């Protein structure tokens, strides 16, 4: 686990370098994935509340299915993919991801078949167990000032490089593939500088 450090407003920071991510096979064996972070830490694919990962897709085929999970997929690189979602009442719904940072949202139990536009792709994947949490993904480009409030926020550098200054902490440089995880930010001011693009993931836990 990367080192965590406290920051203002009771939040804590964890810097996760893309170069340190470990490659593992997909659940269905059709590709490889690199887990960025998950909660609880070390939870298996049947036990996580949320999971963030980056996947390499080398060929067309079905996606792994995850009952009870809401998924958000973002195209990072490659010519893109078309995701055909079988819908019993309406035939097939196609999610087209053909430009970098195009996004698709779908249920994990859905029957999804992927068609590659022109060769392999790399994709960002957020999975959230819907009875336990709610997750959102936004694209932030260029310099911006944001206020963060969630149970967990992850800032994933999807393109270029950026500098992130959360609260009263020092500025942290992020290169493509790096992630800054911020746990329990509450009205935490965050300054982003640079010409790169971030995927901003916010997770909020549901009360039981």
C-alpha positions in Angstrom: 0.0 0.0 0.0 1.5 3.4 -0.9 2.2 5.7 2.0 -0.7 7.8 3.2 -0.3 11.3 4.7 -2.8 13.6 6.5 -4.0 16.9 5.0 -6.3 19.6 6.1 -10.0 19.1 7.0 -9.3 15.6 8.3 -8.5 14.1 4.9 -5.6 11.8 4.1 -3.7 11.5 0.8 -2.3 8.4 -0.9 -0.1 8.9 -4.1 -0.3 5.9 -6.4 2.2 5.8 -9.3 1.1 4.1 -12.5 4.5 2.4 -12.8 3.8 0.5 -9.6 0.5 -1.1 -10.7 0.4 -4.9 -10.9 -0.9 -6.7 -14.0 -3.5 -9.4 -13.4 -5.8 -11.4 -15.8 -9.5 -10.4 -16.2 -12.1 -12.4 -14.4 -13.1 -14.1 -17.6 -9.5 -14.3 -18.9 -10.1 -12.1 -21.9 -7.6 -9.4 -21.1 -5.5 -7.9 -18.4 -6.2 -5.3 -15.7 -4.2 -3.2 -13.3 -5.9 -2.4 -10.0 -5.4 1.2 -9.0 -7.3 1.1 -5.7 -10.1 -0.8 -4.0 -12.1 -0.6 -0.8 -11.8 -2.5 1.5 -8.1 -2.8 0.7 -7.3 -6.2 -0.7 -10.9 -7.2 -1.3 -11.5 -9.8 -3.9 -13.8 -9.3 -6.9 -16.7 -10.7 -5.0 -16.2 -8.5 -1.9 -15.2 -4.9 -2.9 -17.4 -1.9 -2.2 -15.6 0.0 -5.0 -12.7 -0.7 -7.3 -10.8 1.4 -9.8 -8.6 -0.2 -12.4 -7.1 0.2 -15.9 -7.5 -2.5 -18.5 -5.9 -3.4 -21.8 -8.3 -4.9 -24.3 -6.5 -6.6 -27.2 -9.5 -8.3 -28.9 -13.2 -8.3 -29.2 -15.3 -10.4 -26.9 -17.7 -10.4 -23.9 -17.1 -8.5 -20.7 -17.0 -10.2 -17.4 -20.3 -9.9 -15.6 -20.6 -8.5 -12.0 -24.0 -8.8 -10.4 -25.0 -5.8 -8.2 -22.2 -3.6 -9.5 -22.5 -0.3 -11.4 -19.8 0.3 -13.9 -18.3 3.4 -15.6 -15.8 2.8 -18.4 -13.7 5.6 -19.9 -11.5 5.2 -23.1 -7.9 6.2 -22.4 -6.1 5.3 -25.6 -6.6 3.5 -28.9 -9.1 3.9 -31.7 -11.9 3.0 -29.5 -14.6 0.3 -28.9 -18.3 -0.3 -29.4 -20.0 -1.9 -26.4 -23.2 -3.8 -27.4 -25.5 -4.2 -24.4 -28.3 -6.8 -24.8 -31.6 -5.4 -23.8 -34.5 -7.9 -23.7 -37.2 -5.4 -24.5 -35.3 -3.1 -26.9 -32.8 -5.3 -28.7 -29.2 -4.0 -28.4 -28.0 -0.7 -27.1 -24.6 0.4 -28.3 -22.2 2.5 -26.2 -19.7 4.2 -28.6 -16.3 5.1 -27.2 -14.4 6.5 -30.1 -12.6 9.5 -28.7 -10.2 9.7 -25.8 -12.1 10.1 -22.5 -15.5 9.1 -24.0 -17.5 7.4 -21.2 -20.1 4.7 -20.8 -22.1 3.7 -17.8 -23.9 0.3 -17.4 -24.9 -2.3 -14.9 -22.3 -5.0 -14.2 -24.8 -7.8 -14.7 -25.6 -6.6 -18.2 -24.5 -8.7 -21.2 -21.9 -6.6 -22.9 -20.0 -7.6 -26.0 -17.1 -5.3 -27.0 -16.1 -4.6 -30.6 -12.8 -2.9 -31.2 -12.7 -0.1 -33.8 -9.1 -0.5 -35.0 -6.9 -2.5 -32.6 -6.2 -2.6 -28.9 -7.5 -0.1 -26.4 -6.7 1.0 -22.8 -9.6 1.7 -20.6 -10.3 3.1 -17.2 -12.9 1.3 -15.1 -14.8 2.2 -12.0 -16.9 -0.5 -10.3 -19.2 0.3 -7.3 -21.4 -2.1 -5.4 -24.8 -0.3 -5.8 -26.3 -1.3 -2.5 -23.3 0.0 -0.6 -22.1 3.1 -2.4 -22.6 5.6 -5.2 -19.8 6.6 -7.6 -19.4 9.4 -10.1 -16.7 10.1 -12.7 -16.0 13.6 -14.2 -13.4 14.8 -16.7 -11.4 17.8 -15.5 -9.2 19.5 -18.1 -6.6 22.2 -17.6 -6.2 24.5 -14.6 -9.1 24.6 -12.2 -10.1 25.1 -8.6 -12.4 22.5 -7.0 -13.9 21.8 -3.6 -13.9 18.1 -2.7 -16.5 16.4 -0.4 -17.0 12.7 -0.5 -16.0 9.5 1.4 -13.3 8.9 -1.1 -12.0 10.9 -4.1 -9.5 9.7 -6.7 -7.8 12.0 -9.2 -6.4 9.9 -12.1 -4.2 11.6 -14.6 -5.5 10.4 -17.9 -3.6 12.6 -20.3 -0.4 14.7 -20.0 0.7 15.9 -16.6 -0.8 18.1 -13.9 0.1 19.5 -10.5 -2.5 19.0 -7.7 -2.5 21.0 -4.5 -5.0 19.6 -2.0 -5.8 21.8 1.1 -2.6 22.9 2.9 -0.4 20.1 1.4 2.4 20.7 -1.0 1.8 20.6 -4.8 1.9 17.0 -6.1 2.9 16.3 -9.7 1.0 13.6 -11.5 2.1 12.1 -14.8 -0.1 10.0 -17.1 -1.3 6.9 -15.2 -0.7 8.4 -11.7 -3.5 8.7 -9.1 -4.0 10.8 -6.1 -6.4 9.2 -3.6 -8.0 11.5 -1.0 -10.0 9.8 1.8 -12.8 11.7 3.6 -12.3 15.1 2.1 -14.8 17.6 3.6 -15.0 20.9 1.7 -11.3 20.4 0.9 -10.1 23.0 -1.5 -8.0 21.5 -4.4 -6.0 23.5 -7.0 -5.1 21.8 -10.3 -2.5 23.3 -12.7 -1.2 22.1 -16.0 -2.6 21.3 -19.4 -3.4 17.6 -18.7 -6.7 15.9 -18.1 -7.9 14.3 -14.9 -10.6 11.7 -14.2 -12.2 12.8 -10.9 -13.9 9.9 -9.1 -16.1 10.6 -6.1 -17.5 7.8 -4.0 -20.1 8.2 -1.3 -21.1 5.3 1.0 -24.8 4.6 1.6 -26.2 4.4 5.1 -27.5 1.0 6.2 
